[in-house]
């Protein structure tokens, strides 16, 4: 199914507001993390971002 022009533009605009961070994990960890994300009802990206936010909050680094 082709993507509509409106969806393409929306995605393009959304990506302009985002930055990427590449994360490297040992072989097999990606599947483990993906499964944990699915169990929590989140995407892999959402799960990782939530984990980072929680760590920042615990460390007091978000102040």
N, C-alpha and C positions, 0 to 999 in steps of 0.2 A: 504494500500500500504506500503510495507516494506521500511525502510530507507536504502539507499545504504551505503556501507562501506565508500566511499569517504565522504558522507554527515556526517556520524557518526564521522569520524576523524576530519572533519572541525569544527563541533560543539564542540567536545572535546577540540580542540586547541583554539577555540574562548573563551570557558568558562574558560580556564586557564588564560586568560588576564582580567577577570572580577571579581568583588567583589559583594557581595550581602548585601543589607541593608533591614531589615524588617521594614515596615511602618504600624502602626496601625491607623485606622480611625474609627469613630463611624459608627454603622450599617447604611447602606443606602448611605454613602458617596462614597463608592467604585463605585457603579453604577453611581453616579453623576460625579465622576472624569472620569470614563471610557467613559461616554457620551461626556464629554467635550473633551477628547482626540480624540474620533472619529470625532467630529465636526471639530477639527483642523487637521485631517488627520494623526494623530500620534497613535502609540501603547500606551497603558497605561504606560508602562515603559518609553518610549521616552518622553511622556508628563511630567511625574514626573521629569525625569532628566533635561529636558528643564526648568521646573519651578525652580528647584534647581540652575541651572546655572545662570538663570536670577536674582534670589535673591542674589546669591554670587556677581554678577556683580554690582547690585544696592548698596549693602553694602560695596563694595570695598574690600571684603574679599579675592578676587582672586589675589591680588597683591603680 
